[in-house]
Amino acid sequence: MMKKRKIITINEEKCNGCGLCVPSCPEGALQIVDGKARLVRELYCDGLGACLGRCPQGAITIEERDAEDYNERKVMENIVKQGKDAVRDHLHHLQEHGQLDELRDAVAFLREQGIELPAGKKTGMSKPPMPAHAFSGCPGSRMMAFDRKDHPAAGQPSQTKSASQLRQWPIQIMLVPARAPFFNEADLLIAADCVPFAYADFHSDLLKDKVLLVGCPKLDDAQYYGEKFEEIFKLNSIQSVSYANMEVPCCFGLIQTIQSAIAASGKNIPFHEITISIRGDKLS
């Protein structure tokens, strides 16, 4: 069955056939054919883009188009041929991204085939994946809010070490739910994911009293970001939005994405831009 959904696309002109993307695909959807990376079958690709960051040429992107439905059982038929490590990696991938329906199908398939649920240290799983009925999502994507009232205010020296100003979890744009309690009356900080590494005062200067979203404007799907931001702005009472970006060109494209999402939400939300140099200086 064909329907419009998110799926990877490969730019053959950019692809040099290095193959680094192949082992990073937990579904086994990629192969090197005639010196180029190829999507073996559309129904193997879940569209999450685990392979994107492994391509040094930037040849892999995510697009939304008509494609075969993702089929977990077909994926499992393909993966079990590759051995226990591949099965373990795939199940861990499903857990990590909270894909509960797919995890349920995968576990059911393994049990029907009499295949033992794998465990091992390679993916950090000390025991087999939980049965689907008992699984409540990966702790990495579970919503949490933190109380920072006792932490030093910005600009005040701490008696010990610097205090984290992070107020919630998750923080990745791809993982955070569009409606969450921590968005209520929030001042939102959207940060390109290089910024906290480059800017030493990120916590005390930028993050204090803000809810954080982090992503990469170059490697992630900008269209998805725009849709996600618009939904967040529509569903929640966001008080202000700040975008902290690096001075490199690939970061600036997200400015228009955020501003367009604010406009599309129909709300008048103040927007501020902060630019950090690659040497760690605050430029604006």
N, C-alpha and C positions, 0 to 999 in steps of 0.2 A: 504494500500500500504506500502511495506517495503522498506526502504532505509537507508543508513548509516548516522547516525546523533548522536549528543551528547545526552546522557540520563543518569539518575542516575543508580547506581547499589548498592545493599545493601549486605554487608558481614554478613551473618547470624551468623557466629561464634563470631563476635564482638558485634552484636546487642544484647542488654539486654532487649529490649521491653519497655524502659522507656516512649516512646511516645512523647518526646519533639519535634521530627521532624514533627509530624502530623499537628499541628496548624500552623507551619511555611511554609507549602506548600500552596500557594495561589490558586493552581489548584485543590486541593482536591485529589491529586494522591496517597497519602499515608494513610495506615490504619494499625492498629495493629491486626494481625491475628495469633492465636496460640502462642502468646507471643513474636512475632517478627514483626518488621516493614516490610510492603510489599508494592510494587508498584502495585496499584490496576489495572491500565491499562496503557500501554505504551503511548497511544494517549493522556493521561492526562498530561504527563510530558513534559515541554518545554525545559528541559535540562539546565536551567540557574543555578540550584543548590542553590536556596534560603534556602533549608533545610540543607545544608552541615554544616554550622556553628552552628546548633542547636543540633548536635549529639555529646554528650560528649565522646562517645566511638570511634569516627572516623570510624564508620561503613559505612557511605555513601560517595561515590565518584562518579565522572562523568567519563564515558567511551564513546568511539565512536564505535558504532556497528549498525548492521541492526536492525531497530525497526519500529513500526508503526508510520506513520506521526502524528505529534501533530495536534489535531483537536479542534480549539477554540469553535466551536458550541457544540461539545460533552462535552467539559469542562464546558460550561455555563449550559447545561442541568443538569450536576451533581451539580454545585455550587448553583444554585437557590434553590435547595432542602434544602440547609443548612442555608438559611436565608439571610437577608439583609447585616449583617456584613460580611459574607463570600463573597458576591457579591462585596461589597465596597472594601474589601481587595484585591480582584483579579483585579478589575479595576485600583486600585491604583498601583498595581504591574506592570500592563501593561504600565501605564503612566510612572512610574519610570524608566523602562528599555527601553523606546522608542519603544515598540512593536506596531507600528502604524497599521499594517494590522490586528493583533489580536484584538487590541482595537476597530477597525472599525467593525469587525465581532461580538464582544461581545456587543457593543452598538446596532447594528442592531438586534441581537437576542432578547435583552431586549425589544426593541420597537415592534418587531413582536409579542412578547408574552404579550404586554401591561403592562410590568413591569416598574415602575418608576425608573429612574436613581438615585441611592442612593447618599446621602451626609452625612457628619458627622464628628465629631472630632477625631474619633478613629484612622484614618489614616492621619489626618492632612488635609483632603479635606474639604474646607469650602463650596463647591458647587459641583454639579454633575460633572462628567468628561466631558470635552469638546467634542462636536461632532467630529467624526474622521476627517472630512474635515477641521476643524478649529484647530486641535491639531498639534503642531509643535515640540512635544517632551518635556520631563521633564526638567525643568531648571537645575536639578542635572546632566544632561548629555550634556547640551549645551556647545559647545566650546567657550572658552573665553581666551584672552591673557591680561596680566596685565603689566602696565608700572612701573618698579621698579627703574627708574633712580634717583629719588629723595631720595631713602632710603639710610641709612648709609652703607658704605662699610664694609665688614667683618673685625672684629677686632677693629672697631671704635665705641666708646660708643655713645649711643643715648641720646639726651637731655631729652627724655620722656621715653616711653616704647620701648621694643625690636620690630623691624620691621619685618614683614613677608617677606620672599624672594620668595614666591610662584609666579610663572610667568604665569600659565595657569590653565585651568579647562576644562574637568575633569582630575582627576589624577589616578583613579583606572584603572588597566590594563584591566579589563573586560569591561570597558566603553569607554576608549579612542579610537577614530578612528585611523586606521592604517596610514592614510594620514591626516595631519593637518598642518596648517601654522606654528604653534610654533615648529614643528620638523625641520624646515629649518635651516641648519647650527647649529644645537643644540648640546650642551653637555648634554647628557642624564644621569639622576640619577634614577636608579631603586632601590627602598627601600622596604625591608620587613616591613610590616605595624607596627611592634612593635618598630622599630628603632626610629621614632620621639618621642615616649613616653619615651624611655630609655635614649636617648642622648640629654642632655639639650641644646647643641650648634648646634642642627641639622640645623636650618635655617642659622645661620651665618657661620658655618664651612663647611657643606656639600651641602646645597641647593643653595647657592649664585651663580647666573648666570647660573643655570641649569634648564632644563625641567624635571619634576618629574613624575615618574610612581610608583604606590604603589600596593602591593598585598601580599598575604600570601602563601608562598611556601608549607605549610603543608595542608591548608584547600582548596586551589583552585586547578584547573586542570593544572598540570605542562605541559602536552602535548599541551594544548591550549595556555599557555604562550609562549612556544617555537614557535608555528606557528605564534602567534601575533608578537613576537619580530622579527622573520625572515621577516615578511611582512613590519614591520616598518623600518627595516634596508634597505630593498630593495627599498622601495618607497621614502625614504627621505635621505637627506644629513646629516646623523648623524656624528658629529665630534669625539665624544668619548662616552664611556659608563662606568659609575661607578655603582657598585652594593654594597649597604650598607645592611649588614645582621647582625643578632644577632649571638652570639657565640654558640647558641644551634644547634644540628645536623640537625634539619629539615630545617634550613635556607640554608645549604651549597649545597643542591641538585640543587638549581637554578643557581649556578655558571656554571655548565656544560651545563645547558639549554641555558643560555645566550651565552656562548662561541660557542656552536653548531649552534645557530641561526646566529651569526656573520659569522661563516664559511660558512653556507648555503647561506647567502646573497651574497657571492662572493666579499665582500668588506673587506678592511683592516682597521678595526675600533679599535683604542686603547681601551683596557679594564682594569679597575682598580677595585680592591676589597677592601672594608672597613668593618672591623668587630667591632661590639660594644658589650661590655660585658653586662650581665644582671644587673650589678651595674651601668651601664651608662658610662663606660670608653671606649675610643677609643683604640682598641688593634692594629689595622693596618690601 
